[in-house]
Amino acid sequence: MQKSQTALVLIDLQKESNFGLNNMNSVIQNSKQLIETCKASNIPVIYTRQINRADGIGLSIGEPLNNDGTPYFYNTNTDQVEIFNDIKPDSSDIIIDKYRWSAFHETSLDLILRNLGVTDLMIGGVVTDGCLMTSVFDAYFRDYNIHLIHDICDASNEGAHMSAMVNMANWVYNLKVYNTANMVKKIKGDQHDYWKADQVDSLQFTPETLREKYKKIVQQGKEVL
């Protein structure tokens, strides 16, 4: 991963609170540390925002609605669409607004990344089993190298988060998984740990073994650079 060919993509770190995400305080603090490290190294920071128009134009089929017909999630008539204040973008940052889960679906993200000469994506955000996972798969389908930072990801429940992480680990063949501390070390050129699968579908799981398989991903140290 060359810093000149790398970008940080943060998926939907918005004020939307209806998902009941319990780990957002740590997600925000970890994201803040990573943002600061990237900016010190001249690595572009790209934010995505899920946008659901209050007038209903462009909504997905079956999008949950309030009693008045406005969207329940990411309503543009509320501050739910805004990035958290502690990590809000500045004038040098890029914001991609999207109308579907994946950050690549009919947005300018791929064009911008290629214009910047990016080949490697550091990526994280919410929710793990929705917008984050679909964005990771779409990035992989577009031949980007994926560096997933697991402790800036969160989902509405532990099982959803774990299963999404394991599925990405099984099927995104070039995926590497880091925690924030190890990604910061990597950016700075220091020794760091990460997880990478040694074969396809290496973390097959059952309901009884899901937590055990998940721990293999987030316990750093399988490979060291």
Sequence and secondary structure as in RCSB ss.txt:
>XXXX:A:sequence
MQKSQTALVLIDLQKESNFGLNNMNSVIQNSKQLIETCKASNIPVIYTRQINRADGIGLSIGEPLNNDGTPYFYN
TNTDQVEIFNDIKPDSSDIIIDKYRWSAFHETSLDLILRNLGVTDLMIGGVVTDGCLMTSVFDAYFRDYNIHLIH
DICDASNEGAHMSAMVNMANWVYNLKVYNTANMVKKIKGDQHDYWKADQVDSLQFTPETLREKYKKIVQQGKEVL
>XXXX:A:secstr
  GGGEEEEEE  B   TT  TTHHHHHHHHHHHHHHHHHTT  EEEEEE B TT TT  TT  B TTSSBSSSB
TTSGGGSB GGG   TTSEEEEESSSSTTTTSSHHHHHHHTT  EEEEEEB IIIIIHHHHHHHHHTT EEEEEG
GG B SSHHHHHHHHHHHHHH TT EEE HHHHHHHHHT   EEB  SSTTTT   TTTHHHHHHHHHS  SEE 
